[in-house]
Amino acid sequence: MEESQAQSSKKRKKNFMWTAKADKFLISFLADCAKNGEKHGKSFPKAVYAKAAEAVTDYCKTLCTMDNVDSRMKTVKKKYSRIACLRSKSGWGWDDDQKIIKVGKEVAMEFIEANSYAKDLINVPLEQYEELKLVCVEDQATGSFGKSISDVQSENVDDVTSGKESSKRSKRGKRSRPWEDVLSKVDGLTEQVGRLTEALVDDSFVEKLYSEVTSMEGFEEKFLENAFDYLMAHPIEAKKFMVRRLAMRREWLQAFADGAYV
């Protein structure tokens, strides 16, 4: 009986067909879940996949299981990784309004000839790009990667406001030495510029890091996801990883697998 049920389950999983319509629905559904705070870092709990499977089943009128969703998400993440990789190519443009990777016609034809998957990714609007980003990229990074530009700008306004108030108070009290005032202002400006710079490179760096890590061959997908999570939590290691040659990246990943970075 149990064997029969297992075979039936495998058959249902195999028979579900992912259409463009079903893909679009799944991505929109999971993007909404991410917006609602149901995403942990860059991964969804199994409960969300189960809920997504039920929603897809209702939408398509065909049984979709949690395993179907889990399997499909590997394809979705691979697609986003390819988009991120193409966006980072030197000399290639990006139209943020229309979400298009812009490439010269001859360059595009040559690249597509060697990489057929790029046909639907180059010089065409990338449908659901923002939703794909919500689904595939870690939404709340830690450390220096975690602040948005708006956060930094808000902090800078607060700093300026508090600085003016402090200045008014100091005029009424004991005056500090001029060189101490200058050094204090320089230190504060340096810190603010540094924080703003980190915010400006945040999204592009995270996308490129994710693309480079998950595209490494010879390692299981789950392991690469864990390696990416570790690098996100350790910005210095992440930057070092990005400047290494391919062979050195493999050595780092092997060392990570051996527990060298626990």
Residue pairs with C-beta under 8 A, 6 or more apart in sequence:
9 65
12 63
12 65
13 65
13 67
13 68
13 71
16 62
16 63
16 64
16 65
16 68
17 62
18 68
18 72
18 75
19 60
21 60
22 56
22 59
22 60
22 64
23 72
23 76
24 127
24 128
25 55
25 56
25 59
25 60
26 52
26 56
26 69
26 72
26 76
27 76
27 128
27 131
27 132
27 135
28 128
28 131
29 52
29 55
29 56
30 44
30 48
30 52
30 131
30 134
30 135
31 128
31 130
31 131
31 132
31 134
31 135
33 39
33 44
33 48
33 51
33 52
34 44
34 134
34 135
34 139
35 134
38 44
38 45
38 48
39 48
39 134
39 139
41 138
41 139
41 140
41 229
42 136
42 137
42 138
42 139
42 210
42 225
42 228
42 229
43 225
44 73
46 66
49 66
49 69
49 70
49 73
50 66
52 66
52 69
53 64
53 65
53 66
53 68
53 69
56 64
56 68
56 69
57 63
57 64
73 135
74 221
76 132
76 135
76 136
77 136
77 214
78 214
79 132
80 132
80 133
80 135
80 136
80 137
81 136
81 210
81 211
81 214
81 215
82 117
82 118
82 121
82 211
83 101
83 121
83 126
83 129
83 132
84 207
84 208
84 210
84 211
85 208
85 211
85 212
85 215
86 92
86 101
86 118
86 121
86 122
87 94
87 101
87 204
87 207
88 204
88 207
88 208
88 211
92 101
92 102
92 103
93 101
93 102
93 103
94 100
94 101
94 102
95 102
98 125
99 125
99 126
99 129
99 130
100 123
100 124
100 125
100 126
101 121
101 122
101 123
101 126
102 123
103 111
103 122
103 123
105 123
108 118
108 122
108 123
111 118
111 122
112 118
112 119
112 122
126 132
133 207
136 210
137 206
137 207
137 210
138 206
138 210
138 229
138 232
140 146
141 202
141 206
141 232
142 232
142 233
143 232
143 233
143 234
143 235
144 195
144 198
144 235
145 198
145 202
145 205
145 206
145 232
145 235
147 195
147 198
147 199
147 202
148 199
148 202
149 196
149 199
149 200
151 199
152 192
152 195
152 196
152 199
153 196
155 192
155 195
156 192
156 196
159 188
159 192
163 188
170 176
205 238
205 242
206 232
208 242
209 228
209 231
209 232
209 238
209 241
209 242
210 228
212 241
212 242
212 249
213 224
213 227
213 228
213 231
213 241
214 221
214 224
214 225
214 228
216 224
216 249
216 250
216 253
218 250
219 227
219 253
219 257
223 253
223 257
224 253
227 253
227 256
230 237
230 256
230 261
231 237
231 238
231 241
232 238
234 261
237 261
241 249
241 252
244 252
255 261
